[in-house]
Amino acid sequence: MGTETLVGLDLLGVGHRYRDKKVLDRLDLSIAPGEFVTFLGPSGVGKSTLLRILAGLEEPTSGRVEPTVDRAVVSRMMFQEDRLLPWRNVLDNATLGTRGRRDEAAELLREVGLAGREKDWPSELSGGQRQRVALARALLHQPDVLLLDEPFGALDAITRVTMQQLLERVLHEHPRTVLLVTHDVEEALVLSDRVLLLTERGITRELRIDQARPRHRGDARLAGWKEEFLDGLLEADRALHS
Ligand SMILES: Nc1ncnc2c1ncn2[C@@H]1O[C@H](COP(=O)(O)OP(=O)(O)OP(=O)(O)O)[C@@H](O)[C@H]1O
């Protein structure tokens, strides 16, 4: 399963306003096919708005988004909350909106570590397990671009690391272009090919990370970058909320 051609995205002067509030301004950005790009930025700067635009859930008020492959981008969002339907079991949640495909769903559930849990109700799962179902569901849609809006934000620290490792493994099996929004700088540095700092002045910092995976969290270079991004985030937060 999976698409043959990886899809990239070009953002051309993307801007957005909610009534008289400007959220994104003339954003230009090229995302390469198969690239894993993460957005860091202070709360309220417009990260979720950007993902919603990329998902086609919101029209930008200016500019446009062009996929590098000449067809519609089918992207799939995964959110901080798992959005599982409580009255559907695990398998039925995973297949939601895909008209069947139960065998593939069962295989994906196995890959995310939920073999044997297909008939369980969401209420019988832990937060991490629920996000595993959400990840399987997102992948079942075979999105060209996978959009992840703080998918592990509500999880405890250990489960979060486990889920990051799982995501890395699953992406190795099913290569995808991925855009992640997170508040966790370490998560960004461990997972991404490129980390961008989004501030009210646009993208003010960009870091390409070519280190092999899996990356060591204790790595000295990662620690240095973490400090830099934390400083950048604090500064951007002060500017945005002053
Ligand atoms: N539907 C809406 N109508 C009006 N304003 C909105 C709407 N959605 C978001 N906003 C405002 O736009 C700004 C950006 O919101 P957005 O959710 O994109 O930020 P964010 O960077 O993702 O924040 P966080 O990190 O807290 O999730 C915020 O000030 C928010 O209040």
The ligand as an SDF file (V2000), in Angstrom:
LIG
                    3D

 31 33  0  0  0  0  0  0  0  0999 V2000
  -12.2060   30.5650   13.2150 N   0  0  0  0  0  0  0  0  0  0  0  0
  -11.5220   31.6110   13.7300 C   0  0  0  0  0  0  0  0  0  0  0  0
  -12.0900   32.8410   13.7880 N   0  0  0  0  0  0  0  0  0  0  0  0
  -11.4320   33.8990   14.2860 C   0  0  0  0  0  0  0  0  0  0  0  0
  -10.1680   33.8450   14.7680 N   0  0  0  0  0  0  0  0  0  0  0  0
   -9.5510   32.6380   14.7420 C   0  0  0  0  0  0  0  0  0  0  0  0
  -10.1970   31.4610   14.2250 C   0  0  0  0  0  0  0  0  0  0  0  0
   -9.3290   30.4250   14.3270 N   0  0  0  0  0  0  0  0  0  0  0  0
   -8.2030   30.9280   14.8810 C   0  0  0  0  0  0  0  0  0  0  0  0
   -8.3360   32.2560   15.1290 N   0  0  0  0  0  0  0  0  0  0  0  0
   -7.3020   33.1410   15.6990 C   0  0  0  0  0  0  0  0  0  0  0  0
   -6.1800   33.1180   14.8240 O   0  0  0  0  0  0  0  0  0  0  0  0
   -4.9730   33.0940   15.5570 C   0  0  0  0  0  0  0  0  0  0  0  0
   -4.1570   31.8730   15.1430 C   0  0  0  0  0  0  0  0  0  0  0  0
   -4.8000   30.6790   15.5820 O   0  0  0  0  0  0  0  0  0  0  0  0
   -4.1410   29.2590   15.3640 P   0  0  0  0  0  0  0  0  0  0  0  0
   -5.0150   28.2630   16.0350 O   0  0  0  0  0  0  0  0  0  0  0  0
   -3.8300   29.0690   13.9380 O   0  0  0  0  0  0  0  0  0  0  0  0
   -2.7730   29.4600   16.1750 O   0  0  0  0  0  0  0  0  0  0  0  0
   -1.7040   28.3700   16.6520 P   0  0  0  0  0  0  0  0  0  0  0  0
   -0.3680   28.9340   16.3240 O   0  0  0  0  0  0  0  0  0  0  0  0
   -2.0350   27.0510   16.0870 O   0  0  0  0  0  0  0  0  0  0  0  0
   -1.9430   28.3720   18.2230 O   0  0  0  0  0  0  0  0  0  0  0  0
   -1.7420   27.1850   19.3060 P   0  0  0  0  0  0  0  0  0  0  0  0
   -0.2730   26.9010   19.3140 O   0  0  0  0  0  0  0  0  0  0  0  0
   -2.2130   27.8040   20.5860 O   0  0  0  0  0  0  0  0  0  0  0  0
   -2.5830   26.0310   18.8640 O   0  0  0  0  0  0  0  0  0  0  0  0
   -5.3730   33.1080   17.0240 C   0  0  0  0  0  0  0  0  0  0  0  0
   -5.2760   34.4250   17.5030 O   0  0  0  0  0  0  0  0  0  0  0  0
   -6.8060   32.6390   17.0230 C   0  0  0  0  0  0  0  0  0  0  0  0
   -7.5040   33.2130   18.0870 O   0  0  0  0  0  0  0  0  0  0  0  0
  1  2  1  0
  2  3  1  0
  2  7  2  0
  3  4  2  0
  4  5  1  0
  5  6  2  0
  6  7  1  0
  6 10  1  0
  7  8  1  0
  8  9  2  0
  9 10  1  0
 10 11  1  0
 11 12  1  0
 11 30  1  0
 12 13  1  0
 13 14  1  0
 13 28  1  0
 14 15  1  0
 15 16  1  0
 16 17  2  0
 16 18  1  0
 16 19  1  0
 19 20  1  0
 20 21  2  0
 20 22  1  0
 20 23  1  0
 23 24  1  0
 24 25  2  0
 24 26  1  0
 24 27  1  0
 28 29  1  0
 28 30  1  0
 30 31  1  0
M  END
$$$$
